[in-house]
């Protein structure tokens, strides 16, 4: 009854304004952010753009790609598509499901690196508006560090010395990470510390160009460092899952958490101790530092959208500094990619984003182009990082195996 | 017989139509899909090329044989653990002087009706090195040293999951054998008693031969179930079937290939090739049973 009165009132309001309301729907895997979209982002947009109603309709992350593909094939997908970075979205563009957005003015608000995740290989077409990136590093229990008298490490030697000290004391598990789910070892392990070895973009581009190989020292050395981590992980880390690690840290049982910035809002809610963050340690004091500042979310337009104008209006707004500021502050840890600097309020998020000024940014090494073939380099890197930590294979063997897999289908590496 | 018996057609139609739509058509379409590939957004006919790479290209064949080998180990554990325990439980339950038999029967059968997701999650928690009760229970009896993070170790993970699956499904062979045991007439057992066959030997000499056909059915159900298995591994270890593919069975391999995983894009054609191979394996297994074993099994008129 109440619903009915509401909709009649709504219909009345629309008739009164005389504008035909356009409804647009957003497909997304960020079901965690549903409340944020409904309470903050969409009302802000609708207030500025009467006549367009926006509907945020997320799917579970693990099912998103499959669900979205079937919806697009069937023609029932929403007007706006949240874009995974690189090949998943490129495949959608190539199949004609996403519109080329190069002519949009808002695209000039983004740097080339930010746009690179949603461009054709030659950069001739951009098909998603960059929304946010995530930065890797380590989050630590500041109370524990103070209690044990440990300085925040900046070099690798200091890093392991700190872990030794925590281990010796015995109150805390030095580092909270498990290898059960595999991806943390690659994402928060290998691609977290790795850029310091392969010098960020320089090494990543050389690998894509075929000038460096995965058997080179720069690509093998991170595995040797990961092998040293095993001593500092909790008992039975082999069967420890990702949520286990999160809980171990937020319950205050572990001192260091190899992290991605997306953890910030969850950790803020869960942990009742002071937290800080430090960037991946460099080998020698004074070395240039490199961070993984990974382009993670974009927003594109369904080529078959029934309301292309409304969809474009929304996209233009997503490209604006106003959106960047709402989004960045509502979701600390997802950093807007817009060129206009955004003032963040969360101290931990500020810490992470501060590294952009001190270090060179890069993205995860396996994401662009290199995970297109079979065997899939990203998936293989998961297995290799786990094997490195467990010590079941030597770093050199892992490098050789990955190189062989990559070379089997990727011409520049042959 | 020139007259068509319409009532037969009419009565068969609903079942035939539904079965064709949801089983036969998808099956043949999967077999057909396996003969195609996608090149530059075009679907083209490639004949048996997908199967060639599945069995000939080490990138695919290594994974396939690994999954098949793991699948056989999964099946062997079920045959060696689940079915004997199921038969033993049925024999005990059918003992006329056992009290609370109905209670035990329900308790043992209940896990079978639980969802795989619940079973996978519950056992992951039980065995967890951090929050699990397994380490503390072993500690309680002084055997903490026996504890290992089983699900995270390459050498134990698959066996552990097979045993979890046994725990879940032991009720099925138990129920089927229990029903078979109840259908054995008292007179036969009494006749045996007169001839001096009592107690355990009445089980081995009279009951077991009479329930052999049921054991055969259970074996084939186990075989088909195990080679189609997917849910428990996926729920407990994810689509990559870790650690290091040590729990990868044909179902998870097929899922990963068909739907894609993380950055790996789905390949419905290669996935269909794997599904076809699974179908062939199950078909061969069932045929061996039907023609090689079942026809030779002795049956007794009760």
Interface residues (C-beta under 8 A of the other chain):
Chain A: X65 X66 X69 X86 X87 X88 X91 X94 X95 X178 X179 X180 X181 X182 X183 X234 X235 X236 X237 X238 X239 X240 X241 X244 X248 X366 X367 X371 X374 X375 X376 X377 X378 X379 X382 X383 X386 X387 X390 X392 X405 X408
Chain B: X41 X59 X60 X124 X127 X128 X129 X130 X131 X135 X148 X149 X150 X151 X152 X153 X154 X237 X238 X240 X242 X243 X244 X245 X259 X260 X261 X262 X263 X264 X265 X266 X267
